[in-house]
Amino acid sequence: MASKPNVARVFSCFATGTEVIDTVIEVAIAPGIPTFSVIGLCDSSIREAQGRLISAFKSTGFNMPKGHITIGISPAYMRKTGTGFDLPMALGILFASGQLYLPKDAKIYAEGELALNGEVKATPGSCIRLKSVQRNLELDYKLIPQNESSSAGVVGFKGQAVSSLSELTDIFDGNNYKEASFDFETERSQDDFIDISALKGQEKTKRALLISAAGFHNIMLLGSPGSGKTMCGKILAGILPRLSPNELADVYSMNELVEGESSVIKDERPVRLVGPAVTVGKLLGNAVSITPGELALANHGILFADELPLYKSEVLDFLRGPLEERKVHLMKKGNLYSFDSNFIFLGTGNPCKCGLLYESGSKCRCTESEKLRYLSKISGPFMERIDIVSEMRSVKGEDLASIYIDKDNGESLEYRKNVERCWQIAHERYGADHLNGTFPESDIRDSMRVTQTALRFASELSEKGFFSARGFTRILRVARTIADINGKEDVTADEISEAAQFRMRGI
């Protein structure tokens, strides 16, 4: 009669984009000729774990047991990749072979790659995984690599970090599991921001930046060379509130996929600068390695697109989807991977080829056909995704002199306090995850408190061709933000009128 195999079970997970799939690693050891097989639609990086396990066991005083070793990773119908299953597979083998004591009915979570000397190493995407694991309160043991301490701290994960397989003996045989929180350092570089007081002679644009930040609205600035368009990216970043703990975890998780684990975490909102040479692939990400592009890396921050009229039409057409859905998708071997891309889009550019269209005294040297051709790449459907448009003119006279005379007076701090107050109002209205510019369109009309007079006025503007049906909703969103800035509970015709001023443009 055949002997009953010894079976051990360990829990782990893997991420597909930002979605985390819980997995169960089952290890069975049966007498017979030594074999090693991993089943469950696993790629070569998982199947090659045998060599790493043998060497790691030998280096840390354990033995690879003799007999038929079968490792099943479920759900078996989903493709899996990555070396993060090394540690849970090693634990399963050691439990099943009796080399480590397995507490009765204990649920054990583990992740990490094994080096040949038994060192436990971090794997990409740990922040995404640990954020999901932390919500699972049924786990008795949670073991992660020491190098994932920063990710664990960012997401509030509690467990025990290990640096080598040799530490497992003390944890299980010595009953010395110590669950703890993890610390992490944050830094904020004020040198990356410019105070809004440096924006001289551009009162409309200062108001536009305040509205954009207060409601998380997409914005475009068109103006003459030297009017201050480019520095508006750093100004806008300086008046946005700091990242919340959940937002910090989201931002760090994206950066970790691209740059790896970092011991110091910045709590400032990301500002991703792209130029006319950017491609759809650069914006979208790498579908082979499933790493995020500029759109996902700008999540909870700003995507700053400089010289927008010079972009390729296919790039602008592609951007329409992410600006509307606030997500990007990668496809690999029939699997869909999604990343959040909830950012403020800040586009800048000249209004014509010479850039002097808005200057007084008929300084523009462009013909009418050249003016139309220059902005023709920015299509109407793309502009419908832009909530706010502001014109900028050259700085002159006293404003120009004041740039070198006046010092930073901390005006951005007052703007940020105003923005924080508006965000608090919006969170009370919609919930903690949404603002006026991001709340789902299907639900927003019941929450905005727009008076009937204001609705009729907005309808009249729409009938006169100022904006489309999509633009109608965006006008209401901006008007709601203006009402919050002004301290009003209801949106009136005054807020609709001001919001419409930021939609009127010669495009």
C-alpha angles and dihedrals in degrees: 000000000000118000119249110251121240110244129196129181129210128174128227139143145216134210130234104193103312094333116100121210118202114225138193119214112204120188122195123185118192130175117263143076109345111265134157124203134167117200133185108083093295123167127231094272088064097039090052090060090099092079093047092047095050093050094042092050092050092048094052101042100264129116133226101239121237121244139047109334114192121180119191121191115196146238079056095191094065124081114242133196139175140065096258089101092069096091097046090047090051091049091049092052093047092048094046092048093047095243090122129036112249111207111229114266091352118155109217125191121195140163135172145102121260123227119211090257092054097261114148111227134193122249129210118274096033094138092057092047097045092049088060095042092053090064091058105090095177096078118106098189127030117185125182135165117275089238091064093065094108093052090047091052094049093054096039094247119173121203141090127293120217129192100188141022088242089073091065093077092061092045098051109018092037093041089229104139109150116190113202143158122254128234126219136181125236128197134187122199111209089188089076093065133073121209114244089232087076089069097091124192094002104106094150091052092048088054090047091052091050092051092045092052095042093054102023090243126168112247139192127199119199119183153123123299111274095022093118102261096136096051090053089083092064091040092054092048090052095058096047117099120253119269117277117231092261092047091048089054091050094049095044092048091057093046090047091056089056105030103023131232116338128195093211120054125199113222094198123107114262120254111197115192119203130177139203092279093062116121132211089250092055091051095043103042138232113314092190098057094023094234123152124254131213094292095057092040089057092057111138089008141060133303103204112199109187122199092011097179089064095059121110114263093236090057093052092045090051092051091061091076099051092042089056101037098031090219136092126209133208123195123209125168092337094311121118118219119191132197128187115244104181103156142133109258110218113187124182134183148138116278091229140003095276091038096225100103094114095045119108122244097046094276094155111111097191124110119233091256091051091051092052093044093050095058097031093099090065098079128205094248089054092049090051087068090057113088100188133034122182131181121221129199133195117284111247144172118353092000090059093050092047091062088072097033106043119072128217103286098187095251090147089063090061090047091051092051089053091049092049090052091051091048090052090052091049093048090053089049101044107012132265097294101057144061132186092275097047107037112118111269093226091064105032102085093065092052104043100076097219115175120235090244091055092048092051091049091050090049091053091052090050091051089053089058101253092130143354130244090277089047089052091063092044090052088054091049093052091044089052090053091049089051090052091050090049092048096245125145095205131047110238135185089269091064091045090052094051092045090052090055088065092052099052110099140145096244 
